[in-house]
Amino acid sequence: PVPPVDSAHDMRSEMLTVLTEMGVRVEKHHHEVAAAQHELGIKFDTLVRNADKMLIYKYVVHQVANAYGKTATFMPKPVFGDNGSGMHVHQSIWKEGKPTFAGNEYAGLSETCLYYIGGIIKHAKAINAFTNPLTNSYKRLVPGYEAPVLLAYSARNRSASCRIPFGSSPKSKRVEVRFP
């Protein structure tokens, strides 16, 4: 089969090369649903390291896009009537080198993980004040565009604010917080 046309593949590949040279590992990259929308998935790391890597990531994306005569934006909803862009954050807690989110509850999660999700849902309004600081942020959070519009958790429903990605290994158990 012939892959779909992806006119930005070369540009994204260069972004990956530069990010790798700067110590940021990207696990995947692909064209997303909306026009001119792309995803580069950064490999997991500690909270502080990934916060630092996010600044490098945004800088590199802007610079490489500019070198290609393009403008990169991280605006949540740049085009009305098309899918927006979120910054979904995959989270897990490890204690003494061992994952704590694997268990025998819903979707193979532990009670600790379910309480963690409960805390996110309980404090979602306050978290939103930091993760969605712009009016445009809320233009993304509307039904029909794969956006999290339900204050709920689910292993399947992408409209849930907290999604549990499938993972058979205890190390892969995590929560994807989708409203940022």
C-alpha positions as CSV (number, residue, x, y, z in Angstrom):
1,P,0.0,0.0,0.0
2,V,1.0,3.6,-0.6
3,P,1.2,5.8,2.5
4,P,-1.0,8.9,2.5
5,V,0.5,12.2,1.3
6,D,2.3,13.9,4.1
7,S,3.9,17.1,2.9
8,A,5.4,17.9,6.3
9,H,7.2,14.6,6.9
10,D,10.6,16.0,6.0
11,M,10.1,19.0,8.3
12,R,9.0,16.8,11.2
13,S,11.9,14.4,10.6
14,E,14.3,17.4,10.9
15,M,12.6,18.4,14.1
16,L,13.2,14.9,15.5
17,T,16.9,15.1,14.4
18,V,17.4,18.4,16.2
19,L,15.5,17.3,19.3
20,T,17.5,14.2,19.5
21,E,20.8,16.2,19.2
22,M,19.5,18.3,22.1
23,G,18.7,15.3,24.3
24,V,14.9,15.1,23.8
25,R,13.7,11.6,22.7
26,V,10.6,11.5,20.6
27,E,8.8,8.2,20.4
28,K,6.5,9.0,17.5
29,H,5.5,11.7,15.0
30,H,2.7,11.9,12.5
31,H,0.2,14.2,10.9
32,E,-2.9,14.7,13.0
33,V,-6.6,15.1,12.2
34,A,-6.8,18.9,11.5
35,A,-5.2,20.6,8.5
36,A,-1.5,21.3,9.1
37,Q,-1.7,19.7,12.5
38,H,1.1,17.4,13.7
39,E,2.0,15.4,16.8
40,L,5.5,14.7,18.1
41,G,5.3,12.4,21.2
42,I,8.0,13.0,23.7
43,K,9.3,9.9,25.6
44,F,8.3,9.8,29.3
45,D,10.6,11.0,32.0
46,T,10.5,12.7,35.4
47,L,8.2,15.7,35.8
48,V,11.0,18.3,36.0
49,R,13.0,16.8,33.1
50,N,10.0,16.7,30.9
51,A,9.1,20.3,31.8
52,D,12.6,21.3,30.7
53,K,12.3,19.2,27.5
54,M,9.0,20.9,26.7
55,L,10.7,24.3,26.5
56,I,13.4,22.8,24.2
57,Y,10.7,21.1,22.2
58,K,8.7,24.3,21.6
59,Y,11.9,26.2,20.7
60,V,13.0,23.6,18.2
61,V,9.6,23.3,16.6
62,H,9.4,27.1,16.1
63,Q,12.9,27.3,14.7
64,V,12.7,24.4,12.3
65,A,9.3,25.4,11.0
66,N,10.7,28.9,10.4
67,A,13.6,27.4,8.5
68,Y,11.0,25.7,6.2
69,G,9.1,28.9,5.7
70,K,6.3,27.8,8.0
71,T,4.9,29.2,11.3
72,A,4.3,26.8,14.1
73,T,1.7,27.6,16.7
74,F,0.7,25.8,19.9
75,M,-2.7,27.6,19.9
76,P,-5.4,25.3,21.2
77,K,-8.0,26.1,18.5
78,P,-6.5,28.0,15.6
79,V,-9.3,27.2,13.1
80,F,-13.0,27.3,13.9
81,G,-14.8,24.1,12.8
82,D,-11.7,21.9,12.9
83,N,-10.0,19.8,15.6
84,G,-8.0,21.7,18.1
85,S,-4.6,20.9,19.7
86,G,-4.2,19.8,23.2
87,M,-1.1,18.9,25.2
88,H,-2.3,15.6,26.7
89,V,-0.1,14.6,29.6
90,H,0.5,10.9,30.5
91,Q,1.1,10.5,34.2
92,S,2.1,7.7,36.5
93,I,3.6,7.5,40.0
94,W,6.5,5.2,40.8
95,K,7.7,4.4,44.3
96,E,11.1,3.0,45.0
97,G,11.5,2.2,41.3
98,K,8.2,0.4,41.0
99,P,5.0,1.5,39.3
100,T,2.0,2.1,41.6
101,F,-0.8,2.4,39.0
102,A,-1.1,-1.3,38.0
103,G,-3.7,-3.4,39.9
104,N,-7.0,-5.4,39.7
105,E,-9.5,-2.5,39.5
106,Y,-11.1,-1.0,36.4
107,A,-8.9,-1.2,33.3
108,G,-6.2,-3.0,35.3
109,L,-5.6,0.0,37.6
110,S,-4.7,0.1,41.3
111,E,-6.8,1.7,44.0
112,T,-4.0,4.3,44.2
113,C,-4.5,5.2,40.6
114,L,-8.2,5.5,41.0
115,Y,-7.8,7.8,43.9
116,Y,-5.2,9.8,41.8
117,I,-7.8,10.1,39.0
118,G,-10.4,11.1,41.6
119,G,-8.1,13.9,42.8
120,I,-7.7,15.2,39.2
121,I,-11.5,15.2,38.7
122,K,-12.2,16.7,42.1
123,H,-9.8,19.6,41.4
124,A,-10.4,19.9,37.6
125,K,-11.6,23.5,37.8
126,A,-8.5,24.6,39.7
127,I,-6.2,22.6,37.4
128,N,-8.0,24.2,34.4
129,A,-7.0,27.7,35.6
130,F,-3.4,26.7,35.0
131,T,-3.6,24.3,32.0
132,N,-6.2,26.3,30.0
133,P,-5.4,30.0,30.7
134,L,-6.7,31.5,27.5
135,T,-10.2,32.1,26.1
136,N,-9.1,30.1,23.1
137,S,-8.3,27.1,25.3
138,Y,-12.0,26.7,25.9
139,K,-12.9,26.9,22.3
140,R,-11.1,23.6,21.9
141,L,-13.2,21.9,24.7
142,V,-16.4,21.4,22.7
143,P,-18.2,18.2,21.6
144,G,-17.5,16.7,18.2
145,Y,-13.8,17.3,17.8
146,E,-12.2,14.5,19.9
147,A,-11.9,16.9,22.8
148,P,-12.3,16.0,26.4
149,V,-15.8,17.3,27.3
150,L,-16.7,14.9,30.1
151,L,-15.5,15.2,33.7
152,A,-14.9,11.4,33.8
153,Y,-12.4,8.7,33.3
154,S,-12.5,5.9,30.7
155,A,-10.4,3.3,29.0
156,R,-12.1,3.9,25.7
157,N,-14.0,7.2,25.5
158,R,-11.8,10.1,24.2
159,S,-14.3,12.6,25.4
160,A,-13.4,11.7,29.0
161,S,-11.0,14.2,30.7
162,C,-8.9,11.3,32.0
163,R,-8.2,8.4,29.6
164,I,-6.6,5.1,30.5
165,P,-4.4,4.0,27.6
166,F,-4.2,0.2,27.1
167,G,-1.1,-1.3,28.4
168,S,-0.5,-4.9,29.5
169,S,2.7,-4.3,31.4
170,P,2.5,-2.8,35.0
171,K,5.2,-0.3,33.8
172,S,2.8,1.0,31.1
173,K,-0.1,1.7,33.4
174,R,-0.8,5.5,33.3
175,V,-3.4,8.1,33.1
176,E,-3.7,10.5,30.1
177,V,-5.0,13.8,31.3
178,R,-6.6,15.2,28.2
179,F,-7.9,18.7,29.1
180,P,-4.6,20.6,29.0
